[in-house]
């Protein structure tokens, strides 16, 4: 369901400055779109609502560690 509000999606550029990506109507659609973008470009993303005048959601990039990959258990060091 859309709420009639347009949300702006931003991501951090390599210098850490905000970079506008796109505007999406409806909170649920905007959150889904931000997660979609993050899955293909793992940057920090922000969902901004101009009507509220604030960031309403942050999606931090995750660094993938060996133990985070499916099918692999964390390995312990001997000793």
ZABATOR-61848 format. One record per residue: residue number from 0; chain; x, y, z of N, C-alpha, C in turn. Coordinates in nm, 4 decimals, decimal comma. Layout:
<recs>
NUM;A;X;Y;Z;X;Y;Z;X;Y;Z
...
</recs>
This chain:
<recs>
0;A;0,0839;-0,1178;0,0000;0,0000;0,0000;0,0000;0,0884;0,1242;0,0000
1;A;0,0573;0,2192;-0,0844;0,1355;0,3418;-0,0909;0,0704;0,4475;-0,0039
2;A;0,1542;0,5314;0,0581;0,1035;0,6341;0,1476;0,0959;0,7718;0,0822
3;A;0,1290;0,7797;-0,0479;0,1222;0,9068;-0,1196;0,2396;0,9992;-0,0942
4;A;0,3351;0,9544;-0,0143;0,4534;1,0348;0,0166;0,5697;0,9842;-0,0676
5;A;0,6488;1,0761;-0,1185;0,7667;1,0399;-0,1953;0,8886;1,0438;-0,1040
6;A;0,9697;0,9394;-0,1117;1,0898;0,9256;-0,0305;1,2109;0,9291;-0,1220
7;A;1,3161;0,9944;-0,0764;1,4403;1,0021;-0,1524;1,5392;0,9002;-0,0989
8;A;1,6009;0,8275;-0,1901;1,7035;0,7307;-0,1537;1,8391;0,7923;-0,1846
9;A;1,9259;0,7902;-0,0849;2,0630;0,8378;-0,0989;2,1570;0,7235;-0,0650
10;A;2,2790;0,7302;-0,1173;2,3847;0,6379;-0,0767;2,5115;0,7180;-0,0570
11;A;2,6041;0,6622;0,0181;2,7327;0,7287;0,0366;2,8196;0,7058;-0,0859
12;A;2,8818;0,8132;-0,1352;2,9790;0,7964;-0,2434;3,1101;0,7512;-0,1797
13;A;3,2135;0,7209;-0,2581;3,3391;0,6715;-0,2016;3,4027;0,7653;-0,0971
14;A;3,3734;0,8942;-0,1036;3,4273;0,9885;-0,0058;3,3403;0,9976;0,1193
15;A;3,2249;0,9287;0,1203;3,1342;0,9330;0,2341;3,0307;1,0432;0,2265
16;A;3,0251;1,1134;0,1139;2,9254;1,2190;0,0958;2,7962;1,1581;0,0419
17;A;2,6802;1,2144;0,0795;2,5540;1,1592;0,0291;2,5368;1,1856;-0,1199
18;A;2,4875;1,0852;-0,1892;2,4630;1,0924;-0,3328;2,3189;1,0489;-0,3572
19;A;2,2382;1,1393;-0,4145;2,0985;1,1074;-0,4414;2,0910;0,9988;-0,5470
20;A;2,0053;0,8993;-0,5243;1,9907;0,7875;-0,6171;1,8598;0,7991;-0,6942
21;A;1,7480;0,8055;-0,6215;1,6181;0,8159;-0,6862;1,5103;0,8479;-0,5830
22;A;1,3936;0,8869;-0,6334;1,2776;0,9124;-0,5490;1,1761;0,8017;-0,5743
23;A;1,1132;0,7547;-0,4668;1,0180;0,6447;-0,4763;0,8938;0,6805;-0,3952
24;A;0,7775;0,6524;-0,4514;0,6534;0,6810;-0,3802;0,6130;0,5625;-0,2933
25;A;0,5774;0,5905;-0,1695;0,5315;0,4883;-0,0760;0,6457;0,4323;0,0073
26;A;0,6247;0,4283;0,1388;0,7293;0,3848;0,2309;0,7720;0,2409;0,2079
27;A;0,6784;0,1509;0,1970;0,7129;0,0097;0,1789;0,7891;-0,0112;0,0481
28;A;0,7414;0,0519;-0,0588;0,8086;0,0406;-0,1886;0,9496;0,1002;-0,1805
29;A;0,9644;0,2125;-0,1129;1,0953;0,2781;-0,0996;1,1922;0,1918;-0,0196
30;A;1,1456;0,1302;0,0883;1,2332;0,0439;0,1686;1,2754;-0,0789;0,0894
31;A;1,1809;-0,1374;0,0146;1,2148;-0,2527;-0,0690;1,3155;-0,2151;-0,1770
32;A;1,2954;-0,0989;-0,2372;1,3861;-0,0538;-0,3427;1,5256;-0,0286;-0,2871
33;A;1,5338;0,0292;-0,1676;1,6638;0,0553;-0,1059;1,7373;-0,0768;-0,0790
34;A;1,6673;-0,1778;-0,0324;1,7290;-0,3083;-0,0091;1,7728;-0,3731;-0,1400
35;A;1,6928;-0,3537;-0,2432;1,7273;-0,4043;-0,3769;1,8572;-0,3403;-0,4266
36;A;1,8669;-0,2096;-0,4116;1,9877;-0,1373;-0,4533;2,1090;-0,1835;-0,3739
37;A;2,0914;-0,2009;-0,2443;2,2019;-0,2416;-0,1581;2,2523;-0,3816;-0,1915
38;A;2,1640;-0,4670;-0,2415;2,2069;-0,6026;-0,2759;2,2981;-0,6046;-0,3980
39;A;2,2855;-0,5038;-0,4850;2,3711;-0,4996;-0,6037;2,4882;-0,4029;-0,5885
40;A;2,4796;-0,3100;-0,4946;2,5879;-0,2137;-0,4697;2,5957;-0,1917;-0,3197
41;A;2,6800;-0,2678;-0,2509;2,6843;-0,2622;-0,1049;2,7463;-0,1330;-0,0508
42;A;2,6682;-0,0278;-0,0502;2,7063;0,1000;0,0093;2,6134;0,1248;0,1271
43;A;2,6395;0,2305;0,2040;2,5444;0,2727;0,3062;2,4333;0,3500;0,2361
44;A;2,3088;0,3147;0,2647;2,1931;0,3801;0,2034;2,1093;0,4493;0,3097
45;A;2,0400;0,5556;0,2682;1,9563;0,6352;0,3568;1,8240;0,6623;0,2871
46;A;1,7166;0,6546;0,3621;1,5839;0,6868;0,3111;1,5403;0,8161;0,3782
47;A;1,5220;0,9206;0,2976;1,4908;1,0533;0,3490;1,3482;1,0917;0,3130
48;A;1,2768;1,1460;0,4106;1,1411;1,1943;0,3890;1,1425;1,3456;0,4025
49;A;1,1235;1,4167;0,2917;1,1241;1,5635;0,2935;1,0061;1,6167;0,3747
50;A;0,8937;1,5455;0,3711;0,7763;1,5898;0,4450;0,8042;1,5899;0,5958
51;A;0,8762;1,4890;0,6441;0,9116;1,4814;0,7861;1,0403;1,5594;0,8152
52;A;1,1197;1,5841;0,7102;1,2444;1,6575;0,7261;1,3542;1,5792;0,7949
53;A;1,3541;1,4461;0,7732;1,4563;1,3649;0,8395;1,4792;1,2328;0,7671
54;A;1,5905;1,1710;0,8008;1,6199;1,0360;0,7529;1,5347;0,9407;0,8351
55;A;1,4631;0,8527;0,7671;1,3757;0,7624;0,8411;1,4260;0,6188;0,8452
56;A;1,5256;0,5886;0,7624;1,5857;0,4556;0,7686;1,7260;0,4609;0,7132
57;A;1,8152;0,3867;0,7772;1,9528;0,3711;0,7308;1,9766;0,2232;0,7059
58;A;2,0488;0,1967;0,6004;2,0854;0,0595;0,5679;2,2361;0,0569;0,5509
59;A;2,3037;0,0022;0,6482;2,4499;-0,0005;0,6477;2,5004;-0,1160;0,5626
60;A;2,6076;-0,0902;0,4894;2,6709;-0,1943;0,4087;2,7335;-0,2961;0,5025
61;A;2,7239;-0,4206;0,4653;2,7857;-0,5272;0,5445;2,9068;-0,5781;0,4714
62;A;3,0164;-0,5910;0,5430;3,1323;-0,6535;0,4816;3,1145;-0,8035;0,4974
63;A;3,1411;-0,8751;0,3900;3,1220;-1,0195;0,3920;3,2480;-1,0845;0,4452
64;A;3,2319;-1,1581;0,5559;3,3429;-1,2345;0,6127;3,3244;-1,3793;0,5713
65;A;3,4298;-1,4574;0,5790;3,4218;-1,5985;0,5427;3,3121;-1,6679;0,6211
66;A;3,2987;-1,6352;0,7506;3,1993;-1,7017;0,8335;3,0569;-1,6599;0,7986
67;A;3,0382;-1,5523;0,7195;2,9053;-1,5077;0,6795;2,8542;-1,5782;0,5550
68;A;2,9415;-1,6505;0,4871;2,9005;-1,7133;0,3624;2,8264;-1,8431;0,3924
69;A;2,7188;-1,8685;0,3180;2,6389;-1,9895;0,3436;2,7215;-2,1145;0,3299
70;A;2,6954;-2,2117;0,4172;2,7617;-2,3402;0,4084;2,8981;-2,3446;0,4702
71;A;2,9450;-2,2357;0,5246;3,0775;-2,2344;0,5858;3,0644;-2,1999;0,7326
72;A;3,1239;-2,2837;0,8149;3,1222;-2,2580;0,9589;3,2480;-2,1808;0,9962
73;A;3,2418;-2,0987;1,0991;3,3624;-2,0282;1,1436;3,4677;-2,1293;1,1847
74;A;3,5914;-2,1037;1,1484;3,6990;-2,1935;1,1823;3,7756;-2,1410;1,3020
75;A;3,8114;-2,2345;1,3920;3,8881;-2,1981;1,5102;4,0349;-2,2240;1,4832
76;A;4,1189;-2,1382;1,5390;4,2625;-2,1559;1,5241;4,3124;-2,2528;1,6298
77;A;4,4033;-2,3376;1,5908;4,4627;-2,4327;1,6842;4,5586;-2,3586;1,7768
78;A;4,5643;-2,4044;1,8997;4,6634;-2,3484;1,9914;4,6023;-2,2733;2,0954
</recs>
